Amino acid sequence: MAVTAVIADELTAAGYRLAGAEVIVPPDDGVEDALADARRKASLVLITAGLARRLPKHVIEQALFEGSPPVIVVDDVLGSTVPPDVDREVRRALGVESS
């Protein structure tokens, strides 16, 4: 059975809980452990941008690029921390779009 895990703050987690996702609300010092646990158990992992920014850069980059399971950085319910615009970053890296 496919399981979606969502690593989020309590308010954002409430909506995902209603949608049937497995929700993890980690303590401030437990985001890295929560991501590792979710990646072991789920077929898709969503993490809010605010929590993703608390991770060491190499940890979130590895999770995003490995792709198994897919890890997606999402906005929180209040829109307080917006995830990066990946399409724009790719175009900029390819020289198709300037800063």
VMD Tcl script that builds the backbone (N, CA, C; Angstrom):
set m [mol new atoms 297]
animate dup $m
set s [atomselect $m all]
$s set {name element resname resid chain x y z} {
  {N N MET 1 A 0.836 -1.186 0.000}
  {CA C MET 1 A 0.000 0.000 0.000}
  {C C MET 1 A 0.877 1.245 0.000}
  {N N ALA 2 A 0.545 2.198 -0.838}
  {CA C ALA 2 A 1.300 3.441 -0.919}
  {C C ALA 2 A 0.944 4.332 0.266}
  {N N VAL 3 A 1.975 4.836 0.913}
  {CA C VAL 3 A 1.779 5.713 2.061}
  {C C VAL 3 A 2.444 7.047 1.762}
  {N N THR 4 A 1.716 8.116 2.022}
  {CA C THR 4 A 2.287 9.446 1.920}
  {C C THR 4 A 2.584 9.935 3.321}
  {N N ALA 5 A 3.824 10.346 3.565}
  {CA C ALA 5 A 4.219 10.902 4.853}
  {C C ALA 5 A 4.398 12.401 4.681}
  {N N VAL 6 A 3.900 13.153 5.642}
  {CA C VAL 6 A 4.005 14.602 5.609}
  {C C VAL 6 A 4.701 15.054 6.881}
  {N N ILE 7 A 5.802 15.774 6.714}
  {CA C ILE 7 A 6.546 16.334 7.844}
  {C C ILE 7 A 6.194 17.812 7.865}
  {N N ALA 8 A 5.485 18.230 8.916}
  {CA C ALA 8 A 4.934 19.580 8.917}
  {C C ALA 8 A 4.726 20.101 10.339}
  {N N ASP 9 A 4.430 21.404 10.407}
  {CA C ASP 9 A 4.017 21.997 11.671}
  {C C ASP 9 A 2.609 21.499 11.993}
  {N N GLU 10 A 2.159 21.691 13.215}
  {CA C GLU 10 A 0.872 21.139 13.661}
  {C C GLU 10 A -0.312 21.646 12.844}
  {N N LEU 11 A -0.350 22.914 12.526}
  {CA C LEU 11 A -1.479 23.470 11.776}
  {C C LEU 11 A -1.548 22.890 10.364}
  {N N THR 12 A -0.428 22.859 9.667}
  {CA C THR 12 A -0.384 22.290 8.324}
  {C C THR 12 A -0.692 20.799 8.377}
  {N N ALA 13 A -0.192 20.129 9.394}
  {CA C ALA 13 A -0.401 18.689 9.538}
  {C C ALA 13 A -1.883 18.334 9.654}
  {N N ALA 14 A -2.669 19.188 10.264}
  {CA C ALA 14 A -4.092 18.903 10.463}
  {C C ALA 14 A -4.800 18.652 9.133}
  {N N GLY 15 A -4.530 19.459 8.141}
  {CA C GLY 15 A -5.161 19.278 6.832}
  {C C GLY 15 A -4.733 17.994 6.162}
  {N N TYR 16 A -3.447 17.684 6.224}
  {CA C TYR 16 A -2.959 16.445 5.621}
  {C C TYR 16 A -3.496 15.213 6.352}
  {N N ARG 17 A -3.671 15.339 7.664}
  {CA C ARG 17 A -4.244 14.244 8.442}
  {C C ARG 17 A -5.654 13.935 7.941}
  {N N LEU 18 A -6.438 14.992 7.696}
  {CA C LEU 18 A -7.800 14.808 7.181}
  {C C LEU 18 A -7.801 14.133 5.816}
  {N N ALA 19 A -6.737 14.339 5.044}
  {CA C ALA 19 A -6.629 13.730 3.715}
  {C C ALA 19 A -6.105 12.297 3.776}
  {N N GLY 20 A -5.769 11.821 4.966}
  {CA C GLY 20 A -5.342 10.441 5.122}
  {C C GLY 20 A -3.848 10.198 5.098}
  {N N ALA 21 A -3.066 11.263 5.096}
  {CA C ALA 21 A -1.607 11.093 5.085}
  {C C ALA 21 A -1.107 10.738 6.481}
  {N N GLU 22 A 0.028 10.065 6.515}
  {CA C GLU 22 A 0.712 9.822 7.783}
  {C C GLU 22 A 1.494 11.093 8.099}
  {N N VAL 23 A 1.195 11.700 9.229}
  {CA C VAL 23 A 1.752 13.005 9.550}
  {C C VAL 23 A 2.787 12.892 10.660}
  {N N ILE 24 A 3.878 13.621 10.485}
  {CA C ILE 24 A 4.938 13.689 11.495}
  {C C ILE 24 A 5.134 15.155 11.841}
  {N N VAL 25 A 4.962 15.489 13.121}
  {CA C VAL 25 A 5.222 16.846 13.609}
  {C C VAL 25 A 6.446 16.733 14.519}
  {N N PRO 26 A 7.628 16.976 13.939}
  {CA C PRO 26 A 8.860 16.740 14.709}
  {C C PRO 26 A 9.166 17.882 15.679}
  {N N PRO 27 A 9.879 17.552 16.767}
  {CA C PRO 27 A 10.381 18.624 17.628}
  {C C PRO 27 A 11.457 19.403 16.865}
  {N N ASP 28 A 11.806 20.571 17.355}
  {CA C ASP 28 A 12.784 21.420 16.667}
  {C C ASP 28 A 14.076 20.693 16.334}
  {N N ASP 29 A 14.519 19.815 17.206}
  {CA C ASP 29 A 15.788 19.119 16.978}
  {C C ASP 29 A 15.605 17.730 16.354}
  {N N GLY 30 A 14.387 17.427 15.873}
  {CA C GLY 30 A 14.132 16.097 15.354}
  {C C GLY 30 A 13.750 16.033 13.889}
  {N N VAL 31 A 13.978 17.109 13.149}
  {CA C VAL 31 A 13.565 17.142 11.740}
  {C C VAL 31 A 14.357 16.145 10.906}
  {N N GLU 32 A 15.648 16.063 11.137}
  {CA C GLU 32 A 16.479 15.137 10.353}
  {C C GLU 32 A 16.072 13.690 10.608}
  {N N ASP 33 A 15.818 13.345 11.860}
  {CA C ASP 33 A 15.369 11.992 12.182}
  {C C ASP 33 A 13.994 11.712 11.579}
  {N N ALA 34 A 13.109 12.703 11.597}
  {CA C ALA 34 A 11.772 12.540 11.025}
  {C C ALA 34 A 11.857 12.272 9.520}
  {N N LEU 35 A 12.737 12.984 8.835}
  {CA C LEU 35 A 12.906 12.775 7.394}
  {C C LEU 35 A 13.441 11.375 7.119}
  {N N ALA 36 A 14.426 10.956 7.858}
  {CA C ALA 36 A 14.998 9.617 7.662}
  {C C ALA 36 A 13.941 8.545 7.905}
  {N N ASP 37 A 13.143 8.696 8.944}
  {CA C ASP 37 A 12.100 7.735 9.269}
  {C C ASP 37 A 11.033 7.702 8.178}
  {N N ALA 38 A 10.613 8.871 7.723}
  {CA C ALA 38 A 9.594 8.949 6.672}
  {C C ALA 38 A 10.095 8.310 5.383}
  {N N ARG 39 A 11.347 8.530 5.046}
  {CA C ARG 39 A 11.908 7.962 3.807}
  {C C ARG 39 A 11.976 6.447 3.867}
  {N N ARG 40 A 12.135 5.878 5.052}
  {CA C ARG 40 A 12.168 4.413 5.197}
  {C C ARG 40 A 10.769 3.809 5.045}
  {N N LYS 41 A 9.747 4.535 5.481}
  {CA C LYS 41 A 8.401 3.960 5.572}
  {C C LYS 41 A 7.449 4.341 4.438}
  {N N ALA 42 A 7.657 5.469 3.801}
  {CA C ALA 42 A 6.657 6.003 2.875}
  {C C ALA 42 A 7.065 5.846 1.418}
  {N N SER 43 A 6.073 5.910 0.542}
  {CA C SER 43 A 6.341 5.894 -0.890}
  {C C SER 43 A 6.415 7.304 -1.457}
  {N N LEU 44 A 5.993 8.304 -0.673}
  {CA C LEU 44 A 6.082 9.719 -1.033}
  {C C LEU 44 A 6.234 10.506 0.256}
  {N N VAL 45 A 7.170 11.454 0.273}
  {CA C VAL 45 A 7.391 12.280 1.462}
  {C C VAL 45 A 7.231 13.748 1.085}
  {N N LEU 46 A 6.373 14.442 1.832}
  {CA C LEU 46 A 6.228 15.886 1.703}
  {C C LEU 46 A 6.792 16.513 2.961}
  {N N ILE 47 A 7.516 17.615 2.810}
  {CA C ILE 47 A 8.062 18.331 3.958}
  {C C ILE 47 A 7.861 19.821 3.706}
  {N N THR 48 A 7.409 20.531 4.718}
  {CA C THR 48 A 7.196 21.959 4.532}
  {C C THR 48 A 8.538 22.676 4.382}
  {N N ALA 49 A 8.496 23.775 3.654}
  {CA C ALA 49 A 9.717 24.533 3.369}
  {C C ALA 49 A 10.398 25.001 4.657}
  {N N GLY 50 A 9.616 25.415 5.632}
  {CA C GLY 50 A 10.196 25.876 6.896}
  {C C GLY 50 A 10.980 24.796 7.603}
  {N N LEU 51 A 10.462 23.579 7.601}
  {CA C LEU 51 A 11.186 22.473 8.236}
  {C C LEU 51 A 12.354 22.015 7.380}
  {N N ALA 52 A 12.194 22.047 6.073}
  {CA C ALA 52 A 13.302 21.667 5.184}
  {C C ALA 52 A 14.501 22.585 5.388}
  {N N ARG 53 A 14.249 23.849 5.666}
  {CA C ARG 53 A 15.349 24.801 5.878}
  {C C ARG 53 A 16.106 24.546 7.167}
  {N N ARG 54 A 15.529 23.791 8.081}
  {CA C ARG 54 A 16.215 23.457 9.335}
  {C C ARG 54 A 17.208 22.315 9.153}
  {N N LEU 55 A 17.104 21.628 8.030}
  {CA C LEU 55 A 17.991 20.494 7.770}
  {C C LEU 55 A 19.333 20.961 7.236}
  {N N PRO 56 A 20.390 20.199 7.509}
  {CA C PRO 56 A 21.658 20.501 6.856}
  {C C PRO 56 A 21.456 20.430 5.341}
  {N N LYS 57 A 22.097 21.320 4.619}
  {CA C LYS 57 A 21.899 21.423 3.176}
  {C C LYS 57 A 22.131 20.090 2.467}
  {N N HIS 58 A 23.178 19.366 2.843}
  {CA C HIS 58 A 23.475 18.111 2.170}
  {C C HIS 58 A 22.388 17.057 2.401}
  {N N VAL 59 A 21.716 17.108 3.541}
  {CA C VAL 59 A 20.669 16.124 3.854}
  {C C VAL 59 A 19.451 16.327 2.963}
  {N N ILE 60 A 18.969 17.561 2.857}
  {CA C ILE 60 A 17.788 17.808 2.034}
  {C C ILE 60 A 18.115 17.637 0.555}
  {N N GLU 61 A 19.303 18.054 0.135}
  {CA C GLU 61 A 19.688 17.874 -1.268}
  {C C GLU 61 A 19.735 16.398 -1.641}
  {N N GLN 62 A 20.309 15.575 -0.785}
  {CA C GLN 62 A 20.371 14.142 -1.047}
  {C C GLN 62 A 18.971 13.559 -1.141}
  {N N ALA 63 A 18.097 13.929 -0.225}
  {CA C ALA 63 A 16.724 13.413 -0.230}
  {C C ALA 63 A 15.983 13.826 -1.500}
  {N N LEU 64 A 16.182 15.054 -1.940}
  {CA C LEU 64 A 15.489 15.554 -3.132}
  {C C LEU 64 A 15.996 14.887 -4.404}
  {N N PHE 65 A 17.294 14.659 -4.493}
  {CA C PHE 65 A 17.874 14.145 -5.730}
  {C C PHE 65 A 17.857 12.626 -5.847}
  {N N GLU 66 A 17.806 11.901 -4.733}
  {CA C GLU 66 A 17.784 10.440 -4.818}
  {C C GLU 66 A 16.491 9.944 -5.443}
  {N N GLY 67 A 15.383 10.563 -5.089}
  {CA C GLY 67 A 14.118 10.239 -5.725}
  {C C GLY 67 A 13.449 8.945 -5.316}
  {N N SER 68 A 13.984 8.244 -4.358}
  {CA C SER 68 A 13.354 7.009 -3.911}
  {C C SER 68 A 13.350 6.948 -2.390}
  {N N PRO 69 A 12.241 7.278 -1.791}
  {CA C PRO 69 A 10.991 7.763 -2.378}
  {C C PRO 69 A 11.135 9.232 -2.781}
  {N N PRO 70 A 10.221 9.693 -3.629}
  {CA C PRO 70 A 10.256 11.118 -3.967}
  {C C PRO 70 A 10.029 11.964 -2.717}
  {N N VAL 71 A 10.803 13.037 -2.585}
  {CA C VAL 71 A 10.644 13.991 -1.489}
  {C C VAL 71 A 10.317 15.332 -2.130}
  {N N ILE 72 A 9.248 15.946 -1.673}
  {CA C ILE 72 A 8.794 17.211 -2.243}
  {C C ILE 72 A 8.682 18.248 -1.134}
  {N N VAL 73 A 9.256 19.413 -1.365}
  {CA C VAL 73 A 9.152 20.521 -0.420}
  {C C VAL 73 A 7.899 21.307 -0.777}
  {N N VAL 74 A 7.021 21.486 0.211}
  {CA C VAL 74 A 5.743 22.159 -0.005}
  {C C VAL 74 A 5.617 23.373 0.908}
  {N N ASP 75 A 4.695 24.228 0.564}
  {CA C ASP 75 A 4.373 25.406 1.357}
  {C C ASP 75 A 3.613 24.977 2.607}
  {N N ASP 76 A 3.729 25.740 3.695}
  {CA C ASP 76 A 2.888 25.442 4.849}
  {C C ASP 76 A 1.531 26.110 4.662}
  {N N VAL 77 A 0.584 25.790 5.508}
  {CA C VAL 77 A -0.789 26.249 5.339}
  {C C VAL 77 A -0.918 27.779 5.361}
  {N N LEU 78 A -0.059 28.456 6.079}
  {CA C LEU 78 A -0.113 29.917 6.160}
  {C C LEU 78 A 0.729 30.604 5.093}
  {N N GLY 79 A 1.494 29.840 4.356}
  {CA C GLY 79 A 2.346 30.417 3.318}
  {C C GLY 79 A 3.489 31.230 3.886}
  {N N SER 80 A 3.888 30.910 5.121}
  {CA C SER 80 A 4.933 31.707 5.776}
  {C C SER 80 A 6.325 31.440 5.221}
  {N N THR 81 A 6.564 30.246 4.718}
  {CA C THR 81 A 7.845 29.922 4.097}
  {C C THR 81 A 7.553 29.246 2.766}
  {N N VAL 82 A 7.907 29.902 1.708}
  {CA C VAL 82 A 7.604 29.408 0.368}
  {C C VAL 82 A 8.755 28.547 -0.143}
  {N N PRO 83 A 8.443 27.393 -0.724}
  {CA C PRO 83 A 9.513 26.561 -1.285}
  {C C PRO 83 A 10.152 27.235 -2.494}
  {N N PRO 84 A 11.368 26.859 -2.821}
  {CA C PRO 84 A 12.035 27.461 -3.970}
  {C C PRO 84 A 11.318 27.114 -5.274}
  {N N ASP 85 A 11.428 27.993 -6.246}
  {CA C ASP 85 A 10.862 27.767 -7.578}
  {C C ASP 85 A 11.875 26.947 -8.367}
  {N N VAL 86 A 11.712 25.636 -8.338}
  {CA C VAL 86 A 12.688 24.724 -8.941}
  {C C VAL 86 A 12.790 24.941 -10.448}
  {N N ASP 87 A 11.654 25.140 -11.107}
  {CA C ASP 87 A 11.693 25.379 -12.560}
  {C C ASP 87 A 12.561 26.581 -12.887}
  {N N ARG 88 A 12.393 27.645 -12.142}
  {CA C ARG 88 A 13.172 28.867 -12.390}
  {C C ARG 88 A 14.662 28.623 -12.127}
  {N N GLU 89 A 14.957 27.892 -11.063}
  {CA C GLU 89 A 16.353 27.597 -10.740}
  {C C GLU 89 A 17.013 26.772 -11.842}
  {N N VAL 90 A 16.282 25.824 -12.406}
  {CA C VAL 90 A 16.824 25.013 -13.497}
  {C C VAL 90 A 17.072 25.883 -14.719}
  {N N ARG 91 A 16.103 26.738 -15.068}
  {CA C ARG 91 A 16.284 27.626 -16.228}
  {C C ARG 91 A 17.480 28.556 -16.013}
  {N N ARG 92 A 17.636 29.059 -14.800}
  {CA C ARG 92 A 18.766 29.932 -14.501}
  {C C ARG 92 A 20.082 29.175 -14.631}
  {N N ALA 93 A 20.116 27.921 -14.135}
  {CA C ALA 93 A 21.332 27.108 -14.221}
  {C C ALA 93 A 21.698 26.795 -15.666}
  {N N LEU 94 A 20.696 26.669 -16.517}
  {CA C LEU 94 A 20.939 26.376 -17.929}
  {C C LEU 94 A 21.242 27.629 -18.731}
  {N N GLY 95 A 21.127 28.789 -18.095}
  {CA C GLY 95 A 21.400 30.042 -18.782}
  {C C GLY 95 A 20.261 30.556 -19.625}
  {N N VAL 96 A 19.089 29.988 -19.445}
  {CA C VAL 96 A 17.922 30.391 -20.206}
  {C C VAL 96 A 17.237 31.602 -19.564}
  {N N GLU 97 A 17.453 31.782 -18.281}
  {CA C GLU 97 A 16.843 32.875 -17.543}
  {C C GLU 97 A 17.900 33.517 -16.654}
  {N N SER 98 A 17.857 34.834 -16.566}
  {CA C SER 98 A 18.830 35.528 -15.725}
  {C C SER 98 A 18.252 35.749 -14.331}
  {N N SER 99 A 19.110 36.108 -13.401}
  {CA C SER 99 A 18.682 36.324 -12.012}
  {C C SER 99 A 17.748 37.425 -11.880}
}
mol reanalyze $m
mol bondsrecalc $m
mol representation Tube
mol addrep $m
